[in-house]
Amino acid sequence: MVCPRCITAVEELFKEMQCEVLSIKLGVVTVNGDCDFSHVAKRLAAKGFELLRDPIETRVSQIKAVLITLCNENKAPKNTLSFILEGNFKLPYHTLSKEFRMLEGQTIEHYWMKLRMEKAKELLSYNQLRNVEIARLVGYSGLQSFGKAFKKYCGTSPNSYKADQKMERKTLDSL
């Protein structure tokens, strides 16, 4: 989930600089009119954010935002990642994948799997759904494949994870 305090902090920073914010989404701020972006970059850095100017960095950030949004929808996507991302970015998947790996040091698929596993950990910690329902929500067709992937990622089974709530979760936007 996107940190509301982060959005507020970024919005306030832009307002202080008299830049009209039209929208803020994960990784993207749209402003109306001109802003002194060299000054904005310094102010963002002071608050722990960064201004992305490189189109590839921007696109990778947007890919991550699309995947986090998909993961937070609590349902398996109806199409493949390649179809979804090609539709969003109007570029071939192999180009997107190459850029993502170059900047992130991991494949889109590996990042997607990490997002799904962290989401599964979140759902398991609520202890309100059966494992088979959680498996479906994070995009696995069966409980066995979900259990195997979960154990590979977390080192424990979904049932053991439910029982041991001391295990650390990562927020989706920190992956």
N, C-alpha and C positions, 0 to 999 in steps of 0.2 A: 504494500500500500504506500502511496505517496505521502510523505511527511507534510501535514498541513502547516506546521511551523516553518518548514523550508519554503513553501509557496508564499506564505505571508512575509517572510524575511526578504525574499527576492522581489516581491511586489512592492514592499516598502522602500527597498533600495532604489528601484526604478522611479517610484514616485518622488523620492527625495531629489533625484536628478532631473525631475520634471519631464520624464518620459512617460507618455500615456500608454499603459499596458492594456492591450486588447484581449489577450488570453495567456494563460500559463498552463502548460501541460508538462508532464514529465520530460525534462530535457529541452523544452522549447518555450521561449517567451516571445510573443508577437507584440511589437510596439507600433504605435501610430506616430509617424513623423520621424524626425532626426534625433539621434542621441549621440553623445560623445562616447563612442564605444571603447576608446582607449582608457577613458576614466571609468567607464562601467566595468571593464575588465579588472582594473585595480580594486575597485570597491567589492566586486564579487569575490575576488581572491582573498580579500581581507575577511570575508564571511565564510570561506571554505568552499566556494563555488568557482567554476571556471567558465569563461566565455569561449565557445567553440566557433572558430571561423573557417576552419578547413572543412570543405564539403564532405569529405570521407568521415571525419570525426563526427560531424553533425548527423550524417546518415546512420552511422553505427549507434549513436545515441538514440536516434529515432527508432531504429530496429529494436533496441532494448526496450524502449517505451512501448512499442507495439506488442512485444512478447509479454511484458509485465501486465499490460492491459488484458491480453488474452488469458493469462494465467489467473488474473483476479476475477474473471467472469464466472468462475466456478462451473464451467462446463467445457467439455472437450471441443476443440475447434472442429468444424464440419469439413474443412479442407486441410490440405497439407501445408506445412510451414512455407515451403517453396511457393506454392500457389498464393498464399496470403501475402507474403512479402513481395513477390513480383507484382501483385496487384496494387500494393501500397506504394511501391517505389518506382514502378515502371522501368525496372532494370532486370536483367537476367539473374536468376538466383545464384549462379556460380560467381558473378561479380560481387553481389552482396556478401556471399559467404567468404570470398577471398579478402574483401575489405575488413569484414568482422574479425576474421582470424588474425589478420595482420595487426590490427589495433588491440584486440582483446587477448590474443594468445590462446584462444580456444575457438572451437567451431560453434556455429549458431545452434546446432543440435545439442552439443554439450551444455551450452548455456541454458537452452530450453529445458533440458533434463534437470538441471540444477534448480531452475525455477519451479518445475513441477514437483520435485522432491521436497523443496522447502514449503510449498503450498500443502503438500500431503502431510508434512509434519504439523503444520498449523491446524489442519482439519482433524488430524488424529488427536491433537492436544485438547480439542474441544470435547472429544469423547461423545459426540452426538450422532455420528453416522457410523454405519457398518463399513468395514474395510472394503467391501465390494463396491459400495457407493462412492467412497473416496477414490478408489481406483478409476472408476468411470469419470469422475469429476476432473481428475488430473490427466485424463487421456489414455488410460490403459483399458484394453478390451476385456482383460481377465484378471482375476485376483492373483493367479500364479505369476504372471509376467510382472505385475505391479510389485508383488512381494519380493521377487528376485531383484528387480531394479532398486527397490527401497533398501534391501539388505546390502546390495553392492555400494550404494551411495552412503548409507548411514552406518553400516556395520552391524545392524541389528534388524530384527523383523518389525513389521508394523505393530504387531501385538506387544512386543517387548518395549517399543517406543511409547505406546500408550501407557504401559505400566510404569515406565520410568520417565517421569516428567522433568528430570533434572537436565536432560540433554538440551544443548543450546540450539536455538533456531537462528537463522540469518534472515534479515528482512530482504524482500525481493529486490528492492532498489539498491541493495548493497552487494549483489552478486556480480 
